[in-house]
Amino acid sequence: MTQLSVNVNKIATLRNSRGGSLPNVLKLSELILDSGAHGITVHPRSDERHITKQDVFELKDFLRTYNEKITKLGFSKKEYNIEGEPSERFVDLVLKAKPDQATLVPVKPGEITSDHGFDFRDPNTFTTLKPIVEVFRKQGIRVSLFMETDFSVYEQVVALGAERIELYTGPFAEAYDSSIEEGKKIFINYQKAAIEANKLGLAVNAGHDLDTNNLQIFAKLPHLEEVSIGHRLMAQSLVDGLEKTVKEYLKVLSQGNEF
């Protein structure tokens, strides 16, 4: 079954809008994991407008304790995924937090959210990423790169030493919002990309604006290892509650990957 990692950025955004500790990121992360999610994702930006540096390390400690408890009971370990830009600040944070997975994402100054994958047509991309991927791998941290569906550049991802790509699903979600048929049309590009990535030995993650509607299609993507979902999951939880929403996502993801 495709793994569900829940991005808790929006919980921190709500907390930060008022100050204090409510809603509590750690308590709600525990509820998310207790509801069946396979991991927690954070994207700590330099301006700390949602997840802060303190959150990163508190979640690290929380997950260590949580995993000690559940593994003694025979349950599988929950993963910690940290997303961020290829910068000295982010590298330092990841090396100190030691997550299971680091997802490198291209970031534009002032952007509201990540809205594009890495552009390997720019030779500086490879040059910038190479030493970062190497240092993460040496520390036993799995590396994933935020990518689009142009699989002609995936060989460069392999050359870097990254183990996974995370497909940017914004275009798919936008097409699906227009109509289910439009979603199905663009999904073909994602199918091809996932198949080619798998041929190269890359595992496939995905994320951005996935929800329980468009996942009826996208959950059937070949070789889909993990989805990282935040904004739409949190929005749905305002109506249905967090526990029910996580379980609904898990139910959709359990469809398998035959389209």
C-alpha positions, 0 to 999 in steps of 0.5 A: 500500500502507498504510504501516507505522510501527513504534512503538518505545516498548516497546523503550525500556521494556525498556531502561529497566527495567534501565538502560544501553543494551540493547536499543538503540533505534537499532539495532533501529530500523535493523533495523525499517526494513531489514525494510521498515517505512516509518517509526518512531513514538515517544510521548515521555511527560512521565515518560519511562517509555519514550522519553526526550527524548534518544531523540527527538533520537538518532532524529532524527539516525539517521533523517537519516543513514539517509535520506541513505543510502537515497535515494542508492540510489533508495529512498523516505524513511522517516518519523518520527512523534512522538505526544503530548499538546497541551502546551507541553512536547510542542510544544517537543519537536516543533519542535526534532525536526522530525518528518515527522508530529506526532500529537496525542493526548489524554492522561489523567494516570496512563494506561497507554496512550492509550485515547480520541480527542479530544472535540470536544463540549468547546469547549476542545478546538478552542481548545487545538489550534488554535494548536498545529496552526498552528505545526506546519503553519508548520514543514512538519510534517504534523499528525494527530489521534487520533480515534474513529469519530464522523465528525460532528466531523471538520469541526472537524478540517478547520477546525483545519488538520490533514491527517490523523486517526488512528483509535483502533482499540482498540474494534475490536481488543477486539471482534475478540478476542471473535470475528471476527464481532464484529470485522466488525460494529464494522469497519463504523463504521470504514469509514463514518468513513474514507469521510467523512474522505476526503470532507472531504479528510482522510487516514486513519491508524490505530493501537492493538492492531492485529496480523496477525490483526485486520489481515486485516480492518482492512487493507481499510479504505478510504483507509487511509494508515498504521498505527502499531503497537507493543505487539502487534508487539513481543509477536509479535517475542518469538516470531518475531523482529523482522525476520520479524514486520515482514515479516508485518505488511507482508504483511498490509497488502499486501492492499489496501483492498477489503472 
